[in-house]
Amino acid sequence: MIEKILLADSGKGHTQEMLKALMDIPTFQAVSVTVLHVVPPQVTAEGMTEKWEEGGKLLATAIQSLQLDPSRVTAVLREGDPKDIVIRVADEVDADLIIMGSRGLKRIQSILENSVSQYVFQLATRPMLLVKDELYVKKIKRIMVAMDKSESAKETLKMALRFLRDIPGGQVILAHTNPDMKLKSGEIALNPNEDPVLVPAIAEAKKMGISYKAIAPNGKPGERICQVAEDLNVDLLMLGSPERRPSIAQGLPDLDRLLGQSLSDYVRVYANCPVMLVRTPG
């Protein structure tokens, strides 16, 4: 259940439009929202005063634009490194979801250019929704869930179905890629209605009366997930990501994710729709 949202607003991109799209979903209409803007450190008092004034105006404009219930929205202005501040404030307010913009930088480029979203994306221990700066945010009706055998995928499906149950005309796209399946000449791909990963997911959608489409494509998971999302004009792509690091290492960067080697990072970069990463304890 999502009850608290942290919106990290840099003044760029389409994070405000993303929040508005979520607020149109009945299950989100009672959430509380914290809108955060981070002011970078300055070397002079005059520079700091100027940045704080700019940050305050940005937050005021954001609150006015979002048109949220004043009793359910809080504006937070902080100074420091945005990478650290976003994670810290998310912990302080115990956010159920972080919304951030993203330039969609690829692999090592995101490190060299000090990408805030990539850093938070790979270190956050709570669900996170990334919106690339160039994307057009649409009204959410069609949600795609990347399925596998993991518990995080099952939790992601439950969350997606809760979003969709009160959306008129809503549909869930259930996709399970089969990377190791090599088809012989003339052989037909696996029927998604017989895919052992998709069968229980289909049953859950049916039980809740939600329209669904099941797909079991072959090939590299990241590439196929992104291609299916584009072909079906998906409004939101949801992906489970279990936390596999031991607790002692969870505050440290995971090199594979940081370098863009994970499935979730590939989707973050190449998907042509907003991506929600649902992280669950491993």
C-alpha positions, 0 to 999 in steps of 0.5 A, spaced: 500 500 500 502 506 497 500 512 503 507 516 502 510 519 496 516 523 496 517 527 489 524 529 488 523 535 484 529 538 480 525 543 476 526 539 470 523 534 466 516 531 468 515 528 475 510 533 476 506 530 470 507 523 473 504 525 480 498 528 477 497 521 473 498 517 479 493 521 483 488 520 478 488 513 480 483 512 486 488 508 490 492 514 490 487 519 492 488 519 499 496 519 499 500 524 503 506 527 498 513 530 500 515 535 495 523 535 495 528 540 492 535 540 494 540 546 493 547 545 492 552 548 497 555 554 495 561 558 496 559 565 498 553 567 503 550 571 497 550 565 492 547 561 498 541 566 499 540 566 491 539 559 491 535 558 497 530 563 494 530 560 487 529 553 491 523 556 495 520 559 489 520 552 485 517 549 491 511 554 491 510 553 484 510 546 484 505 546 490 501 550 486 501 546 480 500 540 483 493 542 486 494 537 492 490 538 498 494 542 503 493 538 509 496 532 505 502 536 502 509 538 505 514 542 502 522 540 504 528 545 502 535 542 503 542 543 502 547 538 500 548 533 495 542 531 492 544 523 491 544 523 499 539 528 501 534 524 497 535 517 500 535 521 507 529 524 506 525 518 503 528 515 510 525 520 514 518 521 511 518 513 511 516 514 503 513 508 500 515 511 493 520 515 490 518 519 484 524 522 480 526 524 473 532 521 469 536 523 463 536 516 462 544 516 461 547 509 459 552 505 464 558 508 466 556 515 463 551 515 469 557 515 473 562 520 470 556 525 469 554 524 477 547 521 475 543 523 481 537 518 479 542 512 477 545 513 484 538 513 488 536 507 483 541 502 485 541 504 493 534 505 494 531 500 499 524 502 497 519 502 490 522 508 486 519 511 479 523 514 474 521 518 469 526 520 463 526 527 461 524 526 454 518 522 455 511 524 455 507 522 461 500 519 459 494 517 463 495 511 466 490 505 463 495 500 461 500 497 466 506 492 464 509 487 469 515 484 468 514 477 471 519 471 473 519 466 479 521 471 484 517 474 490 519 481 488 515 480 481 509 477 485 509 483 489 509 487 483 503 484 480 499 485 486 501 492 486 499 493 479 493 490 480 491 494 486 492 500 481 488 497 476 482 495 479 478 502 479 481 504 473 475 504 467 478 500 461 485 499 465 489 493 462 495 489 465 500 486 460 503 480 463 510 479 460 515 473 461 521 472 457 524 466 456 531 467 454 534 460 454 528 457 449 531 456 442 526 455 437 527 450 432 525 452 424 518 452 424 517 451 431 511 456 435 513 460 441 510 458 448 503 459 448 503 465 454 497 461 457 501 455 458 507 459 461 508 456 468 510 463 470 504 467 467 498 462 469 498 464 476 499 471 474 493 470 469 489 467 475 490 473 479 488 478 474 481 474 472 480 473 480 480 481 480 476 482 474 482 486 470 483 485 463 489 482 461 494 480 455 499 475 457 506 475 452 511 470 453 517 472 448 523 469 447 530 473 447 534 477 452 529 479 457 531 487 457 531 488 450 524 484 449 521 487 455 522 494 452 520 492 445 514 489 448 512 496 452 513 500 446 509 495 441 503 495 446 504 503 448 504 501 455 503 507 460 507 504 466 512 499 466 513 495 473 519 491 475 520 487 481 528 487 484 529 483 490 535 486 495 540 480 494 546 484 498 547 482 505 544 487 510 551 490 512 552 491 505 546 495 503 549 502 504 554 500 499 554 501 491 552 494 487 557 494 482 553 490 477 547 495 478 551 501 478 555 499 471 548 498 468 549 490 468 542 488 471 535 487 468 532 493 472 538 498 469 537 496 462 530 497 462 531 504 466 535 506 460 531 503 454 524 503 456 520 508 452 515 509 458 516 511 466 519 505 470 517 503 477 522 499 480 519 495 486 524 493 491 523 487 496 528 484 501 531 478 498 
